[in-house]
Amino acid sequence: MSDPKMKNVTFEFNTATAGDGGALYNKFSNPTLKFVTIHANQSVTRYGGGIYTFGTVTVSNSTFAGNDAGEGGGIYNFQSTVTVSNSTFAGNSANSGGGIYNYYGGRLTLKNTIVSSSPNGSNCAGTITDGGGNLSYPDTTCPGINGDALLGPLQNNGAPTHTMALGSRSPAINAHASAICTAAPHHNLDKRGAARPQGPGTQPQGAATHSAASRFVPVRHVALYATSLPRVALQPAVSSLKNPGCWSFACQYRSTP
């Protein structure tokens, strides 16, 4: 079974017109996403504007913003195991589960994660496991404390991909679960790779960071299937590939050097 690793990658402006998974469709594979931004993707009438998964998915230090679907604007989990840590969901929309939809029988755990301001549909739908250090706003459909994270716009804040910085009075500051930050895959590093914490009042939830230079690496829709394909790591070298517009792990694929 393939377990591709995606790091320092942006999925943006993809549309699934008659299927699931606007940015990423996963079936029986076990992808890991780290330092990823999934922005403004859409599944027009179906499931998972950002990600649709029927397989184990691990997400860390990532941002889901402005994605849209019939159900599960950010992530739709179909009877699988999904773990999301130190990540941010904001402005995602759906008829149900604007941020996250966990279908019956699935197990979806949030850790040190912000789910906020879904224009349509609740922030979360289905049973969501509280792994600690979470925040949602304005509704209480996701686990954790309830409060406005005071998120800034999606922009260059110094990480490999764009993030949404916390306001200085955000209740998400110092609301994290320290053990999650210390453990793998975080090791007390934020999305820029900078050490955390940096003094009192500086350890945020989610994927928020402070300003500096960053690299922006767009990638098209990805389809993942359980096959005999080798492990593939998507890195910033994506920009040098001959065909960055085709990312189907079931047919054509490119791996980094």
Stockholm file with secondary structure:
# STOCKHOLM 1.0

chainA/1-257         MSDPKMKNVTFEFNTATAGDGGALYNKFSNPTLKFVTIHANQSVTRYGGGIYTFGTVTVSNSTFAGNDAGEGGGIYNFQSTVTVSNSTFAGNSANSGGGIYNYYGGRLTLKNTIVSSSPNGSNCAGTITDGGGNLSYPDTTCPGINGDALLGPLQNNGAPTHTMALGSRSPAINAHASAICTAAPHHNLDKRGAARPQGPGTQPQGAATHSAASRFVPVRHVALYATSLPRVALQPAVSSLKNPGCWSFACQYRSTP
#=GR chainA/1-257 SS CCCCEEESCEEESCEESSSSCSSEEEESCCCEEESCEEESCEEEEEECSSEEEESCEEEESCEEESCEEEECSSEEECSSEEEEESCEEESCEEEECSSEEECTTCEEEEESCEEECCSSSCSEESCEEECSSCEEESSCSSSSEECCCCEEEEECSSSSSCEEEECTTCTTBTCSCHHHHHSTTTTTBCTTSCBSCCSTTCCBSTTCCCCCCCCCCEECCEEEECSSCCCCEECGGGGGCSCTTCEETTSCCCCCC
#=GC SS_cons         CCCCEEESCEEESCEESSSSCSSEEEESCCCEEESCEEESCEEEEEECSSEEEESCEEEESCEEESCEEEECSSEEECSSEEEEESCEEESCEEEECSSEEECTTCEEEEESCEEECCSSSCSEESCEEECSSCEEESSCSSSSEECCCCEEEEECSSSSSCEEEECTTCTTBTCSCHHHHHSTTTTTBCTTSCBSCCSTTCCBSTTCCCCCCCCCCEECCEEEECSSCCCCEECGGGGGCSCTTCEETTSCCCCCC
//
